């Protein structure tokens, strides 16, 4: 039997291993460390029993207390809804015009509307309603169907050229494809449209073509018709691009934007909130 050797300095037994004169001591693990280890093991076993833990092929162990983070979230959301019940009742009873006149309701609408807009509207209309090509800006004063609170609410609620039976609807003819106008006539009327806004050359032929084909919707002065959703042609605001080529392309084969109806996607209170917020961006009337 090998003789047990002890370190002269510490008095602790060595393992018999030695490297370059350095001997390995048989130092035991501290008791506090072992105690901590067993406490964590016991804690883990208890956690597996008490809380949901082990997955199976189609389910998981529920735990003795039946805890569920989803159930907790539902309870929390129910508490939030209960705390908002008073505000919701006021919103449901008020029109958007009434909300704008009540400072408390207005503040509540602005706070909620800002979040609703960021979640649902900003992907198309950009942050702050700045808009982009093909998606109208909401901060100018150019509104196809009007910029009043009530008009904005109706547009948001029922959408534009959407599936809802009350959707906003307007359709510009395909003047070139339908052979209503020739390519040369399209160019001529595009020049006249630009001239109405002060950037093109007007001609008698262009005026005649405009009066015959365009004034029914856009008016003789080209200022549009909000009842029909016909845009103003003299304010230098172009949804699908400016310049003669873009105007001519829109006359020849027009593009028509689509906005979904938010009724059914958002509740009535949310629609009123975001309507008030959009109106406040600077372009409402």
N, C-alpha and C positions, 0 to 999 in steps of 0.2 A: 504494500500500500504506500502510495506516494506521500511523502511528508508534506503536511500543510504548511505553506510559507506565508508569513505575514509581512506586510509592508512596515518597515522600521519607523517611518515617519507618522503614519496614521494608525497603525495597528490593525488594519483591515486585511483579511485574507486576500491572496492573489489567486488568479485563475490558472496560473502556470504559463500564460501566454506572455511572450516578451518580444519586443521589437527594438532593436538598436539600444538595448539597455533600459528600455521603458517597459515596466511591467503593468499588466492590466489588473485592476482591483475588482474584487467581487462585491461591488457596491449595490446594495438592495434598492429597489424602487421606493421612493418616499411613501409613507403611509397615506399622507394626504392625497397623493396622486392616485393611489389605488382606491381610496375611498371615493374620490370624485368619479373615477371610472365606473364603479359599481352603482353609484347614484344615478349616473346618466343611463346606464343599462336598464335599471329599474324604471326610470322615468320613461324611457322609450317603450318598454313593454306596456306600462300603464297607458301611454298615449295611444298605442295601437289598439288597446281594448276600449278606451273611452271615446276616441274620435274616429271618423272614417279614415281608413288607411290603405288596406290591401286591395289592389285591383284583381278582378277575375276576368274571364273572357268576355262577359257581357255586363258586368256590374262591379260593385266594390263593397267592402264591409262597411256597414253603416255606423258602427260604434254604439256603445251602450246609451249615450245621451242623444243620439240621432242628430247631431249638429250638421248644418248645411249653410255654407256661406251664401248660396243663392237665396235660401229662405231668409237669412239675415238681411240681405240686400232688399228683398221684397218688403220686409217689415220696415226697413229704413225708408224706402220709397213711399210706403203707405203713410208713414209719419210726416214725410215732406209734403205729400199731397194733402194730408189733413191740415197742415199748417198753412197751405195755400188756398184752402177751400173758400175762405172769406174773400180773398182777392179775386178768385175765379168767378165767384157769384156776382161780384160787382162788374167784372169784365163781360160776363155773359149777358148782363142786363143793359149794358151801355153800348152805344154805337161808337164807331171810331171817332166821330166828331165830338161826342161827349167825353171820351177818354182824353182827347187832346186838350180839352178845356179844364180838366181836373188835374191839378198839379201832382197829387199822389198817384193817381192812375197813370198819368203820363210818365212819371219817373219809373214806375214798375214796368210799363210797356217798353220804354227805351232800354232798360237793362235786359229784359228778356228778349226783345226784338233783335238786339245786337248779337246775342248768342245764336238765336234761330237763323238769322241771316248768314252768319259765318258758317253754320253747319249745312245749310240747305241752298243758299242763293249765291254765295261767293264763288263756288266753282265755275259758274257761268258769268256772273256779273262782276267778278273780281272783288278784292277787298275794298270795302268802303263804297261799293257800287260804281267803281271807275269804268267798268265795262271793257270790252275788247271787240275786235272785228267780228261781226255777226251776232254779238250779244250787246244789247243797248246799255249805254251808261245811264245811271239813275241819279246822277248829280247835276245834270244840265236841266234845261227847262223844256225839253222836247219829249212829249208824251203822245204816243199814237192814239190812245184811248182816254187821254186826260190825266192830269196829275193831282186831282183832288184826293182827299183821304178815301172817299167813297169809291172813286174810280180805281184807285190803286188796290183797295181791298177786293173789289170785284175781279180785277185782273189776276191777283194772287190766288183768290179762292177758286176761280173757274179755269184759269189758264188761257193760253192762246193757241188756237188751231189744235186743240187737244181732243181727248176722248169724252170729256164731260159734255152733257147736252146743253149747258149754258156757257160753253167756252166762247171766248172772243174769236170772231171769225172774220177774215177778210182775204180776198184772193185777187191778185193782179194778173191780168191775162198774159199769156205768152204771145206777145204781138208778132214776133218773127216766126215762131213755130206754127202758130195758127194762121199765118199768111195774112194777118190783118195789116201789117206793115212790111215793106221791103227792107232790105239791109240798108239801102241809102236813106230811106225814110226814118229808120231807127236812128241813124247817125244825125239826121237833121233835127229830129225831136230832142235828142240828147243835147245838142248844141243849144236849143231853145230853153230846155230845163236849166242848164247851167247859166244861161243868160238871165233867167228869172232871179238868180241869186247874185248876179253881177259879175260872173266869171266866164261867160261864153258870148257867142255872137248870135243875136236874134235875127230871124229872117221871117218874111211873110209866110213862107212855106212851113217853117217850123211852128209858127203861131197857129196856122190853120190845122196842122196835124195835132197839135196839143189840144186845141179847142174841141176837135172832133173826137179824140180818143182818151183824153186825160182829165179834162175839167169836171166831168161827172163825179169823180172821186176827189181829185186834188184841188178843185176850185179854179176859177179863171185866173186868180192871182198866184196859184201854186202853194197856197198856205195850208193845204190839207183839210181833212175833215175828221175830227175825233169821233164822230158818231159811226163812221165807217172804218176807222183805224187806218185812214189814208195819211201818210206822212207829209209833213211840211217840206217843200222842195226848195225853199229860198233861204233857209237858215244855215246852210253849209254844214249840216250834220248828216253824215251818210253812214248807214248801218253796215253796208257791205263794201265800203271803199269809195273814195272820191276820185274825181277826174272823169274825163269823157268816156274812156274805155269802160270803166266800172258802171257809169250811168247807162251807157248804151247796152251793156250786158244785162243789166237789170230790166231794161225795157224789152229786150229781145226775149230773154228767158229768165224771169224773175226768181229770186230765191225767197223762200218764206220760212221764217223762223217758227219754232214750236216751243212753247213753255208749258210744262205739265200743270194740271189742276192740283192745287195743294189741299183742297178740301178732301178729307179722307186720309191724307198723309199727315197733315197737321190738324190739331183740334181747333175749334172756333176761337179760343182764347189766344192761341199761338198765332193764328192768322191775323187777328186784330193787332197783336203786339208787333209783328213784323211789318204790317201795313203802316203803323205809326212810325216805326223806325225808318222805313224806306222813304216815307214822306219827309222825314226830318233831314235826309241826306243833302238837301239843298235844291232839289229839282221839283219838289211838290208845289202845288198851288192852293 
